[in-house]
Amino acid sequence: MNVLDRLEYTELKKILDSYISTDAGKLKLEELSPNLPQEEILKRFKLIESIGEIIEGGSRLNFFDFPHIKKALDMALQGASLPTIEIKKVGIFLTEYDKLYESLLGHLPQDILPSPEPLKVLKRKIHSTFEDDGELKEKASPLLYELRVKKRKLREEIYRIFEKLLLDYGRQGLLRDNIITLRNGRFVLPFASHVKPRGVVHGFSKTEETLYVEPFETVEIQNKYVKLIEEEREERERIIREILGLLWENAPLIKEIWEALGFIEVIYALYRFKDEYNCVYPEFKEDKIVIKEGRHPVLVKNKGWDRVVPLDLELDKRALIVSGPNAGGKTVLLKTVGIFHLMAKSGMPVPAAEAILIRPNHIFAVGFEDEQNLLEGESSFTAVIREIVDVIYNVTKGDLVLMDELISSTDPQEASGLAFAVIKYILKKGGWVLGNTHLTLLKMLVSEDREMLNGSMLFDPLTKKPTYKLRIGEIGVSHAFDIAVDAGLSQEIVDEARRYVQGKESHLERVISDLRNRESLLESLINEYEEKLAYITEKEKKAEKIAKERAQKIILQAREEVTELIKQLEKEIKKEKKLKIAKTIRKTLQEKTKEYDIFTTPAKELIPGRVYRIKPIGILATLQKVKDKKAIIKVGLREMEVPTSSLYEVE
């Protein structure tokens, strides 16, 4: 399975590539992979911060003016000759690196920032020898300058002789054209073919109507000119050989600098990405995954930041099975969690407000759409099972397994059993599982297992559209009928479909929907209680006695309301499990009425994770954290904020 492609890691690297201009940087980006050790990951985070400090301090890091020199470097390392234009590119590269080095010196560690000092002689030699187009400068050496001056003077003298001959031969009608041209490196005149040549013949035209003749009057002076050309060529080659020798000698250091440039530009690209995609550096823990306002970077690139609904996920169990409406964001959730872990293992920041991640040795992506299975002629079921077999044989403790549409292409009952057994096996091996499903039985099996959690992608019943929001601890409904109508299927067909499944799986969906309505009612009550609690807390400072009386009334009122709700639940839901939950609620309320007999010892130490009794309403709550003089407590699945003075020891 190609995990990097399935989780859009390859597409992510294309985003990073847009920030990179040098051939060294592009090669380093290609080599980037999610297998860095912890120390290297933290080192890269620190380097990204250092680059940010440089840029935010007003410095400009310019990578655009670096020429591509990989080809020249490869040739130099082999001791091969280089075209002069490639040598000149090396000189420009060294000049640009000098500028970058000065900007980075003191900000980055020396072990990733090689000094260009040993290359100053080579750089100076290249710039004093070659023009920008690679041609040798006039004064590349004293001898070259002397030879070129002599050659220029001699050529001027040759032209004066030829101009005189042109006039003489032209008047006599001996020439085909009144021009001076070159043949075999010698200046010649174009004589008509019927004329007896007055010099050395160097060639004929294609039609043989023209003879190219070097006049006898110019032979001796041209011999001197050709000799100067040869001496100039020898001096030119000597100069190039000398510079090539220096280049070959310093090629390993230039390669080291070239690679360092590539690494630094990748770090610069990650800073740009962090800044433009509102990223944070992830923390690492072994026992939880927390993502707040997380967005898949490729989705942001394609749709825009504001059009991507952020993911909020807090997971303290190693298995989460998400259900909910089609096209409701289940697969995007898996891909977001997956790519965040790939990015973190690559030393990249992630686009979120907060990210706490695990450090898996392996990440598996099972069941995601893959054209390769079709090309190989495998059924969807067989292909998925083969991938699961690969997971079973290779998963180790702490690994992350992402399963899209768990075993959906076979009998739903058997698929549910297989999927549940696979999840249990992965948990036994110490792995983490995040999957999504529409299998009703699998949802129920998960709900009965203490090691697993259900999650639901929410659906707006008013708009009949997914909200792309996740709720942990809830079983999702597919809402296939509503989505089918929205997609254009006729209402008549959908209504008939509803009748076909009436009394079967749809019963579970109705129960879940009914429970959600009751949950909404309970949430409203909780919000009301929180408002009243805040009111009581404020008044408590002025009159403790009045606050107690009002708290007592609130509890009595809450007891009446919830008792009434229990009666409704008993009437409408006959399931033994639901009755058990209702009786637990009643028992909890009975305990609350004893609060004023148990507020004896204020909390001596505020320790997260410990259970305290909350004054004045007397409920038991788990302390999550302390912020200033406020305590964040958790009651069931809800969190609320109360004064630290309202926490009492549980007697």
N, C-alpha and C positions, 0 to 999 in steps of 0.2 A: 504494500500500500504506500502511495506517495503522500505522506503526511504533510509535507511542506506545501505541495500544490493544493491539497484538499482544504487546508486551513488558510489559504491565500498568502502564505509566507513569501512565495515567489513574487506575487503582485506587490506585496509590501516593499520588497527590495527594489521594484521599479519606481516606487515613490521616492525612496532614498536616492536612487540613481539620478533623479532630476536635480538633486543638490550637488552633484559631483561633475567635475569637468576634466580632470586629468586622467590619463590612461592608468596611472598608478592607483588612483582612488577607485576607478571602476573595477580594476582587477581585485583590489582588497575587498570591495563590496561583494564581488562574486564569491570570494573565499569565506565570507562571513557565514557562520552556521551556529545553530543553537546547541552548542556542546561546550561552552566555556566553564571552567571551574569557578567556584564561588569567589575566590580571591580576584580573578581576572574580571569578573562581572563588576565587583565593587570598584576596582581600579578604573574601569571604563566610565562608571558613573562619575567618579571624581574628575576624570579628564574632561568629560562633557561640561561639568561645572566650571572647570578652569577655562575652557574655550569661551564659555558664556561670559565669564568675568572680563576676559580680554575684549570681547566685542562690546559688551555693555559699558566698558570703560572708554569707548570711543575709537578703538583701533579697528582697522579694516584688514581682514585676511583675504588676500587676493590669490585665488587658485586658477583664474581664467587665463593668465598670461604664461602659464607653464606649457612649453611645447611637449608633444608626445615624443619620448625618446626610447621607448621600449625596444624598438627595432635596432637602434644604434647601440644600445647597451648590450643586447644579445650578441651583436657582431663584435663589439669591443671585448667582451668576456671571452670570445673564441679566438681573439687575436686576428680578426679579419680586417681588411681594409674597408673604410667607410667613405661614401660620397662626402664631399666637402660641406654640402648643405646640412648633412646629418651631424657633422662635427660642430658646425655653427649652432645647431639646435641644442647640443650639449652645453655650449657656452651660455646660451640664453637661459637654459634650465638652471645652471649654477648661479647666475645672477639673480634670478627670481627666488631661488632658495635662500640666498643671502638675505633678501628683504624679509622673507617669512621667518627666518631664524631670528632676526633682530626683534621681530614682533612677539615671538613666542618665548624668547630667552628669559628665564626667571619665572615663567608661568608653568612650563611643562617640565617633567623630569628629564634629565640628560640622557637617560637610557633609551628614550624614544625620540630624542632630538640630536642627531649626530652633528658635530661641528663641521662647518664647511672650510675651516681654516687651512687644512692640508691641500685644498684644491684651488687656492687662490692663484698659484703660479700657472696652472693649466688654464684657468678661466681667463686670466690676463693675456696669456699667449694666444688663445683662440680669438679673443676680441681684437687683438692687435694684428692678427693675421688675415682674418676673413671679413668680407663684407656681409651684409644681411642675407644676400642671395647665395652665399657660399663661395663667391669668387675671391681669389687672393687680392689683398690690398696692394696698392702700388708700392708701398714701402714695407712689405712683409719682411724683407731683408735688404741690407744695403746692396748686395750683389744683384738681387732681383730688380731693384730700382735702377741700378746702373745699366743692366741689360735692356730693360724696357725703354730707357731714354735713348740708348744707341739704336735700338730697333725702330723706334719712332722716327729718328732722324734719317736712318737709312731708307725707310719706306717713303719718306717725303722726297728723297733724292730719286728713288726709283720712279715715283709718280711723275716727277719733272721730266725724266727721260722719256717715259711712255707718252706723256702729253705731246712732246715734240714729234715723236714717231707717228702718233695719231694724225697730226697735221700733215706730215710728209706723205704717209701712205694713203691717207684719205684723199689728198689732192690727186694722187695717181690712180685712184679707183681700185686699189688692191684689197680693201677691207670689206667684209660683209656688213659689219656694224662698227660705228665709232665708239667702242667701249673697251675698257680694260677689265679682264676677268681672270679667274684663277683656275688652274688645272694642275693637279698633283703637287699642290703647295707652291706653284710658281705663277707669276704674273704673265699673262699671254694676251695676244691680239687675235681677233677672229678674221683670218684671211679667206678670200674666196678660193674654192677648191681648184679652180683652173689656173691659179697663180702659183708660180714656183716659189716655195716657202723661203724666206730670208731669215732663217733661224732654226731652232729646235722644235720639231712638231711634238706636241703633248696630247693630241687627240683629235677626233672628228665629231661632227654633229651626227645625229641619228640619220639624217638624210644624206650625209657625206658631202654636203654642199659647202661646209665650212671646215677650215683647218684652224686649230688652236696652236699658235706659234709663239715661242719665246724668242724675241729678236736677239741676234748675236750681240747687239750693243749692250744688252742687259744681263748676259749670262754671268759675268764675273761678279757684278754687284749683287745679283740675286743669290749667288753662292754664299756671299758674306751674310746676306739677310737670313738665309736658311740656317746657316751656322748659329746665328744669334738666337733664332727660334729654338734650336735644339738645346743650346746652353740655358735658355730661359726655362724650357721644359724640365731639364735636369735639376735646376735650382728649385723650381716649383715642387717637384717630387721630393726633393730633399727636405724642404720645409714641411710638407704634409707628413712625410715619414717621421720627422722629429715630433710633431704634435701627436701623431698616432701612437708613438712610443709612450708619450706621457699619458695619453688616454687609456691605453692598454694597462699601464702600470696602476692607474687610479680607478679602473673600472669597478673593482669590488667595493670601494668606498662609495662611488657614485651609485651603484646598485643599492647599497645600504640606505643612502639618502633618498633614493627614488622610492624604496619600500616604506621608509618612514613618512615620506610625503603622502603616500597612499593611505597609510593608517591614520595620519592626522586629518586628512580630508574626510575620511569616514566618520571620525569623531565630530568634525565640524558639521557634517551632514546630519548626524544624530542630534546635535544641538539645534540646528534649524528645524528638524522634525519635531523635537520636543517643544520648541517655541510656538510653531504654527499649529500643532495638534493638541496643545494644552495637556502635555504629558506630565507624569510624576514618575519617580524612581520606585519600583516595587520593593516591598520588604519580603523577607522569606521566613516562613514558619512551616513546621511539619504537620500541624494538626488543624489548620483552618485555611479557607480561601475566602477572601473578602475583596469585592470589587464595588466601588462606588462611582456612579456616573461613568461607567466604562463604555467606550465606543470602539467598534472594529475599524481600524484605520483605513482599510480599503473601501469599506462602506462610506466612511466620511469623505474619502477622495471622490467617489462616484456620485454621492447624493448631496454632499454638503453637510457641515456640522449640525446645523439647526434641524435638518430633516431626519437625523438619526436619533431614535429614542434611546437614551442611555440605559445601560444595564446596572441594576443594583442587586448584588448577590452576597449573602453571608452564609457560609456553609461550614458547619463544625462536625458534620458526619461525612463519611467517605463515599456515600452513594446518594445521588440526586437523580430522580427520574421525572422529567418534565413532560406534561401533557397540555392540551389546550387546542385552540382553533388552528385549522390549516392556515399556512402563511401568516402565523401569529408570532413568529420570531424564535421558534424553538431551535432551529438549525443555526440561526445567527448567534444565539446564546452560546451554543457549543463551540462555534468557530471563534467567538470572541474570547471565551475562556482559554481555548487552545492556543490562539495566536498570542495572547498575553503571556502564556508560559514559554512559548517559543521565543518571543521578543526578550523576555527576562533572561533566558538562558543564553541569549546572544549579546547581552550587555546593553539592551535598548530600554529607554523609558517607555511607558505605556500610556495611551490616551485615556486618562481617568482622573478623578479627584483623589482617589485612594486605591491602593492595590496591595493586598497581602496574598502572596502566592506560595505554593509548595515548590520544591526543587526535584521534579521527577527525573530519573535517569532516562526513561523513555516516555514518549507521548505517542499513543495509538489513536488513529482516526478510523473507525469502523463504520461501513455502511453508507458513507457519503457517496453521492452520485459519481459514477466513474465510467466513462465510455470504454475503458480498457476491457471491462468485463464482457461487454457486448462484442468487442472485437475478438475476444478469445472464445466466444460462443458459450459462455456460462450463463445459467439462470441466475436471477438476482439472489435467490435463496442459497444456492451453492456458493456463489461468490462471497456472500456475507459469512457463511459458515467457515469457509477457508480463511477469511480474515480473523474470525474469532479463534480458530485453531492456532493461528500465528500468535495471537495475544496470549492464549492459554500457555503456550510453550515458552514465551519470552517475558511475560510480565514479572516484575520484581517489586519489592516493597517500595512504596512511595511513587510508583509509576501512575501516570494519568491516562485513563482510557475513555475516549469520547465515542459514543455510539449513537449514530443518527438513524432513527426509525428502527429500533431494535427488532430484528428478525420479523419484519412485517409481511414478507411475501410468502406466507404459508398459512395453514390453519391457525386461527387466532388463539385457540385454547392451547395447542401444542407449542405455538410460538411463545406464548406467555410463560409456559413452564420452562422452555429452553432458556429464554432470556433471563428469567429469575435465577435459574441454576447457574448460569454464566456469571451473573453479577455476584452471587454468593461466593463463587470460586475466586473471583478476582479480589473480593474483600478478604477472603481467607489468606490469599497471597500477600496482602498488605497494600493492594493498589487502591486507587480512587476511580470511581465510575461516575460519569455524567452522561445521561442519555435522554432521548425523548421517545415518546410512544403514543399510539392511539389504542393500544391493547387494554381493554377494560379489566380483564383478569389480572394482568400484570400490575396495573395501578392498585388493585385491591391487595395483592400479595405484598407489594411495597409498603402499603399503609399499615400492615400487620407486623412489619419487621422493624425492630428497634435500631438496627444499624443503617437503615435507609430512610430517605425523605422523599415525599412527593413534592412536586412543584407545579404551578399552573401559570401559563401565559394567559393573561386576563382578556376578557371580551366585553365590549360595551353593549349591554342589551338594548340601549336606546338607538344607537347608530348602527347596530348590527355589524360592527367592525372590531377587529383586534386592536388592543391598546399597546401591544408589544411590551407590557410590563410583567414582571415575574412576581409571583407570590409563593413563598416557601410554605410547605405544610398543607397544601391544598391540592386536591385532585382536579385536574382540568377536564373540561368538556370540549369535544371537537367542534361543535356548532356547525357541522357539515351542512345541515339543511339551510341555515341562515346564509352561510357563505355561498352555497350553490345558487340561491335566489339572487344574491348580490352579483354573482358572476354571470347571470343571464339565463339560468335554467328556469323553465316555466313553473309558476306557482302550483299549477295542477299536478305536475309530476312530483314536486316536492311534497305536496299534501298527501299524495298516494303513498309515497315512500314513508312518510310518518306513520301511516296506518299499518304498513307492513311490519314495522318494528315495535308498534305499540304493545306495551306489556312485557317487552324483552329487555334488551340492553338499555332502551330508552328510559326504563324505570330508574336505573341508577342515575342517569343524567337528571331526571326530575328530582330525585332525592338530593343530589349535589346542589342543584339550583335552589331547592327549598332551603337547604342548610346555609347557602350563601346569603339568602334573604335574611335568615335569622342572625347570621353573623353580622350583617350590616346593622341590624337592630341592636345587637349587643355592642357593636362599636359605637353606635350613637349614645347608648347608655354610658359606656366607659368615658366617652368624651364629656358627657354631662357630669359624671362623677369627678373627672379631673378638674373641670371648671369649678365645681363646688369645693373640691379639696383646696384649690388655690385660694378661693375666697375664705375658707375656714382658716387656712394657715396665716393669712394676713390679719384676720380678726383675732387670732390666738394671742398675738403680741399685746393686744389691748385687754382682752377678757378671756382667760383660759376657760372659765366656767361656761360662758356663752358658746364658745367654740365646741366644747364637749357636747353640749345639748344639741347643737346643730348637726354635729357629726353623727350623733345617735339617730337623729331624725333621718338623715341621709341614708344611714344603714338600714333603718326600718323600711324606708321607701324603696331602697334597692332590693331589699328582701322580698317585698310585696311584688315588685315588678318582675323579678327573676322567677319567683314562685309561680306567677301567672304564666310566664314563658315556659316553665317546666311543664305545667298542665297542658299547654298547647302541644309541646313536643311529645308528651305521653299519648295524646290523642292522635296525632298525625304520624308519628314514627314509632312503629311497634318493635323495632329492632332491639334486641336485648342490650346490645352494646351502647346504643344511644340512651337507653334508660339508665344504664350504669353511669354514663357521663352526667346525666341530669341529677342523679342522686349524689354524685360527687360535688356538684355545684351547691346542692342544698346543704350538704355537710359542711362545706366551706363557709357558707353564709351563717350557719349555726355557730361556727367557731368565732366568726367576726363579732357576734353579739357579746362575747365575753371580753372584749378588748380592755375595758376599763379596770378589769381585775388583774391584768397582766402587764400593765405599763409600770414596771418596778425599777428596771435598770436601764438607763440610757446607754447606747452603744459606746463601749470604751475604745475600741479600735475599729476603724472602717477598712475592712479587708474585702476587695473584690472577690466575688464568688461565694461569700458567706451569706446565709439567710438571716434577715432581720425582720422584726415586727414594725409596721409603719403606723405611727401615731398621726391623727386620732382614729383612723378607720379600722386599725387592727389587723390588716391583711399581712400575710407573710410574703416577702419579696426577696429576690436575689440581687445583691448589689453588683452592678456592672462596673462603674467607675465613679470617681469623685472629681468634680470640677468646681473650683473655688469653694463656696460653701453650699453647693448643691450636690445631691446624690442622684445618679442615674440608676434606677431600679428596674427589674424585669419581673412582670407578673404574667405568667403564662407566656404568650407570644408577644405581649405588649411591653413597651418600655415607656417610662415616665420619669419626670424630674421632680424631686421633693427636697426640702431643706434637710441638711445633714442632722439637724437637731430633732427631726421626727423619727430617727432610727433608734429602736430599742432592742436590747438583747432578747433572744427567745428563751423563756424560762422552761 
